[in-house]
Amino acid sequence: MKRRFRAQKILVGILCNNCLYITVTSYRSFTSYGGATDRNYSKGECSPPNMAEGVNVEVTPPNVDENATIRLSNTSLEVKFADFHPMLAKVDLIRKQSKYQFRLIKNEWGQAQIMTMLTGIVAFLLGSISGDLFTGGDPKTTGLEGLASLSGFTFFQLILSGILWIWFFVQLSVNFPVMRGHIINVIIIWSSIFLSQVVLHVNSPNFPIGAKLGDALGGAVLTAVGFFFAYFFWKAVTETRDLHVQEKHVHTDVRVMEEAMEEHSLFAWSFIVCTWLFMMLINGWSGAQFIAERVVTSYGMLTLHVISGILTVYLLMHMLWFPQRLLGEGVKVRTRAALSADADLLITGVVLASEGECPSCGESVPISLNDNGETVVDCELDDCNSRGVAGSICEGCDKPYPNRFTCKGCGVNSPVSDYIPDTEAW
């Protein structure tokens, strides 16, 4: 019986990386009386898939954290001003870092941050705009008498604005716990700069036009106080950044350390701080200028006061958010001088004011309790001056802190918890 065969060759794929060519050849047999394949069809069996038909393969990409891919080194500018003039390179640096920070804000700021910002804006608007502002008010009534002359709605507006301001700063401390210790500094800076503009306009309603040097002394002092606190705030953040890079990104290769420092650059953030100070000056000056004007002919100053106030609230949140995003949780933002003072107190002062004593002879020992009720001991190595919770790992030498202690007076070796007097529990 004659049979005729037909061969069909199909090219499946080419692997370019390995320079391999894979060719799959399939054969289908036919006979004049119905081949084996046709008999399989007649028995109700399913035919194998035809290799000439396409096969759809669904590939699921791995989950990638979008925030992890947003890095300063991955941020680029389409147009660089430095190509027109080399002096504009700093402008490109600010643009690049600002673009990086705004991308992070877009992906990380949620309902909590938006509601906090809206709270600050509403508090500012309630305190800045009222019915008495447009009627002119009575310049002869001041102090408690002036508060008593306010209308019921204006007085309620004033109280509500104060409550919202308190809630705004409370939310700042909750959303940005790393910067919680500097909230008071921010309030001092803001109050000093704003009050300085009020003082400057007392004797010079059109300040700086017609101002005298003697009349500007009080305002200059308040402005200097605000800038003084702002400088130490900036200094604490930058020096904490330097310490963070030196500890968390330490490497034997200097180039790797330089890349880490560039990745933690605060150049654009410093520009944000300067812009925040400038906006506060504009906000205080425009508000005092508008109030000091006896006859209001234009509301341009009030418009400038409102716009600058809204920008001041946003810039404040940006200024507090980025250091926390850069340094991570659990970091104390402080200057090197404050850190050195705490280190000296930890090395010398704690031993002198020790809480522990030997249960056998009563001699004072360098064992104490922290705020969480955990037992704190010295590291066993003589070259390491660090202290920590018993049983935890020392960050200086990577060895665990001892759980037992030997008294130098009587030689008794006991668990460290036995050296804490019972009176500490009461």
Protein Blocks (a to p, Z undefined) as FASTA:
>chain_A
ZZddddddddfbdcfklopacdddddddddfkopaklmmmmnopacdddfkbccdddddd
ddddfklmmcfklpccfbdfklmomklmmmmmmmmmmmmmmmmmmmmmcfklmmmmmmmm
mmmmmmmgcfklmnnpaakbgcjllmmmpcfklmmmmmmmmmmmmmmmmmmmmmmmmlmm
mmmmmmmmmmmmmmmmmmmmmmmmkbcghiafklmmmmmmmmmmmmmmmmmmmmmmmmmm
mmmmmmmmgcfblklmmmmmmmmccklmmmmmmmmmmmmmmmmmmmmmmmmpmbacbfkl
mmmmmmmmmmmmmmmmmmmmmmmmmnoghiacddfklmmmmmmmmmmmmmmmccbdcfkl
opacdddddfkopacdddfblklccdcdehiacfklopacdfbdcdfklopacdfklmpc
fklmZZ
